[in-house]
Structure formats: structure tokens, C-alpha cells
């Protein structure tokens, strides 16, 4: 098991969601935010001039939730230009130089060359580093998954997240084995499939020992995402969901989109 036994349901906050709740506290997205115990602040969806104040703004509308700050590159499904990846350390510094900051920052695995610099900046403020990998083609094989863990343990990352495209009903079994074997080395650990056949793994991975998953607020941001409210309902009934078939039945009944 990961070092934290709490299961973190992460909702993504982009410009549309944040401005909606700031303009109207009765907006339906308020309930979604309340259902999450962690929030991903997607800095790449905002203008850089807004970045230093985003953590404070999100804290005001979701004071209960742990924050994960992310500047997602385009090649990993975000909006920040790939060619400007090397510019991010200076931007992270601006984010970390203000009073209110995220508890976690997310760095892509293929940018580990920036890890030491980011870790130094973050550690000074008590912020930890989650390293993530996205594969929009397939789920990596066992050796590739082991190499991922080896890389992250070498740099002493605090958390690991992998989201990979599932292409068959049994594809995610490899991720479940991966969770059971390696999640104990990290404080946060998420490993799930994308796409239709990966959908169930976003929740079942928590049954297998992961403690981190992501759900959709307002609209789907990644293939196979489940909406936040359905995810929360499932987590609240996890003690009576005994199999993947049970979970499939639950999602068929309650899933919003």
C-alpha cells in the first residue's frame, strides 16, 4: 500500500470551472468540488500572469481539498507548448514564491532532467513532487513499468502516476499487478487505463492498492474519464463493491457522462 491510506479523488480545475464557481457559489460545479478531496490546478489552461494567485483562488472555493499543481505539456494532453518545457522551472518558482501554494507539483517523467531543480524549489516550501507518465497508445509492458519505478526511486520522487491507453478488456490487469508490487514505495500512487476498456480501472485501481485517481468536473478531459459525482458515489459504497462486475453494474446505473 502507498504511504497514505486515504483514497484521493482528484478533480481538474480549469479556467471555466474556477470562474464559474467564483461568479456564482450556487453553480452546479460547487457540488463537484465538494465531492473531491484533491484538486488538480491546471496552470496550462490559464494565462501565466494568473498563475501566482491560482492556488489562493482555488483554496477559497475548495478549502478542504489537497492541491496538485500541473503545467501539462501538449504532448501529454495539455496546452503548454512542448518547445517551452525548459522554461517551466522559472514559472514554478513564481508559483512557489507566493503565500498560498499547492501541496504537490506534477512533473512529466520525460522531463526528469528538471526534477532536481524543481525538487529544490519545492522542498524549501514543503511541497512534494508527483511524477506522471501518459501513454496514449498502449499500456507499457512489465519491464517498462519497472524502469519507470527505478527512475522515480533514483530521483526520490514522492509520488507516481501513470495513465495509459487500454486496448482490451484485460489490458489493465498488468497495471493492477504493478500497483500491488510497487505502490508501497510512494506516498501518492495512481495507475489506470484510458479509453473505454480502461474506464473501470480508474476506480478499480483503488481496490488494488492505488490511492490516487482522477475524475471529470463539468466535462471529460481525458479518454475514459468518469464524472466526479459518480466516482464519489462509488467510493462511498466501496465496501459493498466486491468485483469488477459489481463496479461495471454500478457505473452503468449511475454514470452521468
C-alpha positions as a Markdown table, in Angstrom:
| # | Residue | x | y | z |
|---|---|---|---|---|
| 1 | Unk | 0.0 | 0.0 | 0.0 |
| 2 | Unk | 1.1 | 3.6 | -0.6 |
| 3 | Unk | 2.3 | 5.6 | 2.4 |
| 4 | Unk | -1.1 | 7.4 | 2.6 |
| 5 | Unk | -4.1 | 5.1 | 3.2 |
| 6 | Unk | -6.5 | 7.8 | 2.1 |
| 7 | Unk | -8.0 | 7.5 | -1.3 |
| 8 | Unk | -7.7 | 10.7 | -3.3 |
| 9 | Unk | -10.4 | 11.6 | -5.8 |
| 10 | Unk | -8.9 | 14.4 | -7.9 |
| 11 | Unk | -11.0 | 16.9 | -9.9 |
| 12 | Unk | -9.4 | 19.1 | -12.6 |
| 13 | Unk | -9.9 | 22.8 | -12.2 |
| 14 | Unk | -9.6 | 24.8 | -15.4 |
| 15 | Unk | -10.5 | 28.4 | -16.2 |
| 16 | Unk | -14.1 | 27.6 | -17.0 |
| 17 | Unk | -14.7 | 25.7 | -13.7 |
| 18 | Unk | -12.9 | 28.3 | -11.5 |
| 19 | Unk | -14.6 | 31.3 | -13.0 |
| 20 | Unk | -18.0 | 29.7 | -12.8 |
| 21 | Unk | -17.8 | 29.0 | -9.1 |
| 22 | Unk | -16.2 | 32.4 | -8.4 |
| 23 | Unk | -19.1 | 34.1 | -10.2 |
| 24 | Unk | -21.9 | 32.0 | -8.6 |
| 25 | Unk | -21.4 | 30.0 | -5.4 |
| 26 | Unk | -24.6 | 28.1 | -6.3 |
| 27 | Unk | -23.2 | 26.9 | -9.6 |
| 28 | Unk | -23.5 | 23.1 | -10.0 |
| 29 | Unk | -19.8 | 22.7 | -10.2 |
| 30 | Unk | -19.7 | 23.6 | -6.5 |
| 31 | Unk | -21.0 | 20.1 | -5.6 |
| 32 | Unk | -18.3 | 18.5 | -7.8 |
| 33 | Unk | -15.6 | 20.4 | -6.0 |
| 34 | Unk | -17.1 | 19.3 | -2.6 |
| 35 | Unk | -17.0 | 15.7 | -3.8 |
| 36 | Unk | -13.3 | 15.9 | -4.4 |
| 37 | Unk | -10.7 | 15.6 | -1.6 |
| 38 | Unk | -8.0 | 16.7 | -4.0 |
| 39 | Unk | -7.9 | 19.3 | -6.8 |
| 40 | Unk | -5.6 | 19.4 | -9.9 |
| 41 | Unk | -4.9 | 23.1 | -10.8 |
| 42 | Unk | -4.2 | 23.0 | -14.5 |
| 43 | Unk | -2.0 | 26.1 | -14.8 |
| 44 | Unk | -1.6 | 25.5 | -18.6 |
| 45 | Unk | -5.3 | 26.4 | -19.0 |
| 46 | Unk | -4.6 | 29.9 | -17.6 |
| 47 | Unk | -2.5 | 32.9 | -18.6 |
| 48 | Unk | 0.9 | 32.8 | -16.9 |
| 49 | Unk | 0.1 | 36.2 | -15.3 |
| 50 | Unk | -2.6 | 34.5 | -13.3 |
| 51 | Unk | -0.5 | 31.6 | -12.1 |
| 52 | Unk | 0.8 | 33.0 | -8.8 |
| 53 | Unk | -2.7 | 33.6 | -7.5 |
| 54 | Unk | -4.3 | 30.4 | -8.6 |
| 55 | Unk | -3.7 | 28.4 | -5.5 |
| 56 | Unk | -5.2 | 31.1 | -3.3 |
| 57 | Unk | -8.2 | 31.4 | -5.6 |
| 58 | Unk | -8.8 | 27.6 | -5.6 |
| 59 | Unk | -8.3 | 27.4 | -1.8 |
| 60 | Unk | -11.2 | 29.9 | -1.4 |
| 61 | Unk | -13.7 | 27.8 | -3.3 |
| 62 | Unk | -12.3 | 24.4 | -2.1 |
| 63 | Unk | -10.5 | 24.9 | 1.2 |
| 64 | Unk | -10.9 | 21.2 | 2.2 |
| 65 | Unk | -9.0 | 19.8 | -0.8 |
| 66 | Unk | -5.4 | 18.9 | -1.3 |
| 67 | Unk | -3.9 | 20.7 | -4.3 |
| 68 | Unk | -1.8 | 19.3 | -7.1 |
| 69 | Unk | -0.3 | 21.9 | -9.4 |
| 70 | Unk | 0.2 | 20.9 | -13.1 |
| 71 | Unk | 1.7 | 22.6 | -16.1 |
| 72 | Unk | 0.8 | 19.9 | -18.6 |
| 73 | Unk | 2.6 | 19.9 | -22.0 |
| 74 | Unk | 0.7 | 19.4 | -25.2 |
| 75 | Unk | 2.3 | 16.1 | -25.9 |
| 76 | Unk | 0.8 | 14.8 | -22.6 |
| 77 | Unk | -2.7 | 16.1 | -23.3 |
| 78 | Unk | -2.2 | 19.7 | -22.0 |
| 79 | Unk | -1.9 | 23.2 | -23.6 |
| 80 | Unk | 1.6 | 24.3 | -22.6 |
| 81 | Unk | 3.8 | 24.3 | -25.7 |
| 82 | Unk | 6.3 | 21.4 | -25.8 |
| 83 | Unk | 9.0 | 23.7 | -27.1 |
| 84 | Unk | 8.8 | 25.8 | -23.9 |
| 85 | Unk | 9.2 | 22.9 | -21.5 |
| 86 | Unk | 12.6 | 24.2 | -20.5 |
| 87 | Unk | 11.1 | 27.5 | -19.4 |
| 88 | Unk | 8.9 | 25.8 | -16.7 |
| 89 | Unk | 11.4 | 25.9 | -13.8 |
| 90 | Unk | 11.3 | 29.7 | -13.8 |
| 91 | Unk | 7.5 | 29.6 | -13.9 |
| 92 | Unk | 7.4 | 27.1 | -11.0 |
| 93 | Unk | 9.5 | 29.5 | -9.0 |
| 94 | Unk | 6.9 | 32.2 | -9.5 |
| 95 | Unk | 4.2 | 29.8 | -8.3 |
| 96 | Unk | 6.2 | 28.9 | -5.2 |
| 97 | Unk | 7.2 | 32.4 | -4.3 |
| 98 | Unk | 3.7 | 33.4 | -3.0 |
| 99 | Unk | 2.0 | 32.7 | 0.3 |
| 100 | Unk | -0.6 | 30.1 | -0.9 |
| 101 | Unk | 0.9 | 27.2 | -2.9 |
| 102 | Unk | -0.1 | 23.6 | -3.8 |
| 103 | Unk | 0.9 | 20.7 | -1.6 |
| 104 | Unk | 2.0 | 18.9 | -4.7 |
| 105 | Unk | 3.5 | 19.6 | -8.1 |
| 106 | Unk | 3.3 | 17.3 | -11.1 |
| 107 | Unk | 6.2 | 16.8 | -13.4 |
| 108 | Unk | 6.2 | 14.6 | -16.5 |
| 109 | Unk | 8.5 | 11.6 | -16.4 |
| 110 | Unk | 10.2 | 12.6 | -19.7 |
| 111 | Unk | 11.2 | 15.9 | -18.1 |
| 112 | Unk | 13.2 | 14.3 | -15.2 |
| 113 | Unk | 16.1 | 16.5 | -16.2 |
| 114 | Unk | 14.2 | 19.3 | -14.5 |
| 115 | Unk | 13.5 | 17.2 | -11.3 |
| 116 | Unk | 16.4 | 18.2 | -9.2 |
| 117 | Unk | 15.8 | 21.9 | -9.7 |
| 118 | Unk | 12.1 | 21.6 | -9.1 |
| 119 | Unk | 12.7 | 19.4 | -6.0 |
| 120 | Unk | 15.0 | 22.0 | -4.5 |
| 121 | Unk | 12.5 | 24.8 | -5.1 |
| 122 | Unk | 9.5 | 22.7 | -3.8 |
| 123 | Unk | 11.3 | 21.3 | -0.7 |
| 124 | Unk | 12.0 | 24.8 | 0.6 |
| 125 | Unk | 8.2 | 25.3 | 0.8 |
| 126 | Unk | 7.3 | 21.8 | 1.9 |
| 127 | Unk | 5.7 | 20.9 | -1.5 |
| 128 | Unk | 6.2 | 17.4 | -2.8 |
| 129 | Unk | 6.7 | 16.1 | -6.3 |
| 130 | Unk | 4.4 | 13.7 | -8.2 |
| 131 | Unk | 6.0 | 12.4 | -11.5 |
| 132 | Unk | 3.5 | 11.4 | -14.1 |
| 133 | Unk | 3.6 | 9.5 | -17.4 |
| 134 | Unk | 1.0 | 9.4 | -20.2 |
| 135 | Unk | 0.9 | 6.9 | -23.0 |
| 136 | Unk | -1.9 | 7.5 | -25.4 |
| 137 | Unk | -1.2 | 4.4 | -27.5 |
| 138 | Unk | -0.8 | 1.4 | -25.1 |
| 139 | Unk | -0.1 | 0.2 | -21.6 |
| 140 | Unk | 3.6 | -0.3 | -21.0 |
| 141 | Unk | 5.0 | -3.8 | -20.6 |
| 142 | Unk | 6.3 | -5.1 | -17.2 |
| 143 | Unk | 9.9 | -4.1 | -17.9 |
| 144 | Unk | 8.9 | -0.6 | -18.9 |
| 145 | Unk | 6.9 | -0.2 | -15.8 |
| 146 | Unk | 9.8 | -1.4 | -13.6 |
| 147 | Unk | 12.1 | 1.1 | -15.4 |
| 148 | Unk | 9.6 | 3.8 | -14.5 |
| 149 | Unk | 9.7 | 2.9 | -10.9 |
| 150 | Unk | 13.5 | 2.6 | -10.9 |
| 151 | Unk | 13.8 | 6.1 | -12.5 |
| 152 | Unk | 11.5 | 7.7 | -9.9 |
| 153 | Unk | 13.1 | 6.0 | -6.9 |
| 154 | Unk | 16.5 | 7.1 | -8.2 |
| 155 | Unk | 15.5 | 10.8 | -8.1 |
| 156 | Unk | 13.5 | 10.2 | -4.9 |
| 157 | Unk | 10.1 | 11.3 | -6.3 |
| 158 | Unk | 7.3 | 11.4 | -3.7 |
| 159 | Unk | 4.5 | 10.2 | -6.0 |
| 160 | Unk | 3.9 | 8.3 | -9.2 |
| 161 | Unk | 1.0 | 8.5 | -11.7 |
| 162 | Unk | 0.7 | 6.6 | -14.9 |
| 163 | Unk | -2.3 | 6.9 | -17.3 |
| 164 | Unk | -2.1 | 4.6 | -20.4 |
| 165 | Unk | -4.4 | 3.7 | -23.2 |
| 166 | Unk | -6.1 | 0.3 | -22.7 |
| 167 | Unk | -6.8 | -1.7 | -25.8 |
| 168 | Unk | -8.6 | -4.7 | -24.4 |
| 169 | Unk | -10.7 | -5.9 | -21.5 |
| 170 | Unk | -7.7 | -7.4 | -19.7 |
| 171 | Unk | -5.1 | -4.8 | -20.5 |
| 172 | Unk | -5.3 | -3.2 | -17.1 |
| 173 | Unk | -4.5 | -6.4 | -15.3 |
| 174 | Unk | -0.9 | -5.5 | -15.9 |
| 175 | Unk | -1.4 | -2.2 | -14.1 |
| 176 | Unk | -3.1 | -3.9 | -11.1 |
| 177 | Unk | -0.1 | -6.2 | -10.7 |
| 178 | Unk | 2.2 | -3.1 | -11.0 |
| 179 | Unk | 0.2 | -1.4 | -8.2 |
| 180 | Unk | 0.5 | -4.3 | -5.8 |
| 181 | Unk | 4.2 | -4.6 | -6.4 |
| 182 | Unk | 5.4 | -1.0 | -6.3 |
| 183 | Unk | 2.8 | 1.3 | -4.7 |
| 184 | Unk | 4.5 | 0.9 | -1.3 |
| 185 | Unk | 7.4 | 3.0 | -2.4 |
| 186 | Unk | 5.4 | 6.2 | -2.9 |
| 187 | Unk | 3.2 | 8.5 | -0.9 |
| 188 | Unk | 0.8 | 9.0 | -3.8 |
| 189 | Unk | 0.3 | 6.3 | -6.4 |
| 190 | Unk | -2.1 | 6.2 | -9.4 |
| 191 | Unk | -2.1 | 3.7 | -12.2 |
| 192 | Unk | -5.1 | 3.4 | -14.5 |
| 193 | Unk | -6.1 | 2.9 | -18.1 |
| 194 | Unk | -7.5 | 5.4 | -20.6 |
| 195 | Unk | -10.2 | 4.7 | -23.2 |
| 196 | Unk | -13.4 | 2.7 | -22.9 |
| 197 | Unk | -11.8 | -0.6 | -21.7 |
| 198 | Unk | -9.7 | 1.4 | -19.2 |
| 199 | Unk | -12.6 | 3.3 | -17.7 |
| 200 | Unk | -13.3 | 0.9 | -14.9 |
| 201 | Unk | -9.7 | 0.9 | -13.9 |
| 202 | Unk | -9.9 | 4.5 | -12.8 |
| 203 | Unk | -11.8 | 3.2 | -9.7 |
| 204 | Unk | -10.9 | -0.5 | -9.5 |
| 205 | Unk | -7.2 | 0.5 | -9.3 |
| 206 | Unk | -8.0 | 1.9 | -5.8 |
| 207 | Unk | -9.3 | -1.6 | -4.9 |
| 208 | Unk | -6.0 | -3.0 | -6.0 |
| 209 | Unk | -4.0 | -0.7 | -3.7 |
| 210 | Unk | -3.5 | 2.7 | -5.5 |
| 211 | Unk | -4.6 | 5.8 | -3.7 |
| 212 | Unk | -4.9 | 8.4 | -6.5 |
| 213 | Unk | -7.4 | 8.7 | -9.3 |
| 214 | Unk | -8.8 | 11.5 | -11.4 |
| 215 | Unk | -12.4 | 12.3 | -12.4 |
| 216 | Unk | -14.2 | 14.8 | -14.6 |
| 217 | Unk | -15.7 | 18.1 | -13.4 |
| 218 | Unk | -18.2 | 19.6 | -15.9 |
| 219 | Unk | -16.7 | 17.8 | -18.9 |
| 220 | Unk | -14.3 | 14.9 | -19.8 |
| 221 | Unk | -10.7 | 16.0 | -20.1 |
| 222 | Unk | -9.2 | 12.5 | -20.8 |
| 223 | Unk | -10.4 | 9.4 | -22.6 |
| 224 | Unk | -12.5 | 7.2 | -20.4 |
| 225 | Unk | -12.9 | 9.6 | -17.5 |
| 226 | Unk | -15.8 | 9.1 | -15.1 |
| 227 | Unk | -17.6 | 12.1 | -13.7 |
| 228 | Unk | -16.8 | 13.2 | -10.2 |
| 229 | Unk | -20.2 | 12.6 | -8.6 |
| 230 | Unk | -20.5 | 9.0 | -9.9 |
| 231 | Unk | -16.9 | 8.4 | -8.7 |
| 232 | Unk | -17.7 | 9.7 | -5.3 |
| 233 | Unk | -20.8 | 7.6 | -5.0 |
| 234 | Unk | -18.8 | 4.5 | -6.0 |
| 235 | Unk | -16.1 | 5.3 | -3.4 |
| 236 | Unk | -18.7 | 5.8 | -0.7 |
| 237 | Unk | -20.0 | 2.3 | -1.5 |
| 238 | Unk | -16.7 | 0.6 | -2.0 |
| 239 | Unk | -17.3 | -1.8 | 0.9 |
| 240 | Unk | -20.1 | -3.4 | -1.0 |
| 241 | Unk | -18.5 | -3.5 | -4.4 |
| 242 | Unk | -16.7 | -6.8 | -4.4 |
| 243 | Unk | -15.8 | -7.3 | -8.1 |
| 244 | Unk | -15.2 | -5.5 | -11.3 |
| 245 | Unk | -18.6 | -6.8 | -12.5 |
| 246 | Unk | -20.2 | -5.1 | -9.5 |
| 247 | Unk | -18.4 | -1.9 | -10.4 |
| 248 | Unk | -19.4 | -2.1 | -14.0 |
| 249 | Unk | -23.1 | -2.5 | -13.0 |
| 250 | Unk | -22.7 | 0.5 | -10.7 |
| 251 | Unk | -21.2 | 2.7 | -13.4 |
| 252 | Unk | -23.9 | 1.6 | -15.9 |
| 253 | Unk | -26.6 | 2.7 | -13.4 |
| 254 | Unk | -25.1 | 6.0 | -12.2 |
| 255 | Unk | -22.6 | 7.3 | -14.7 |
| 256 | Unk | -23.5 | 10.8 | -15.9 |
| 257 | Unk | -21.2 | 11.0 | -18.9 |
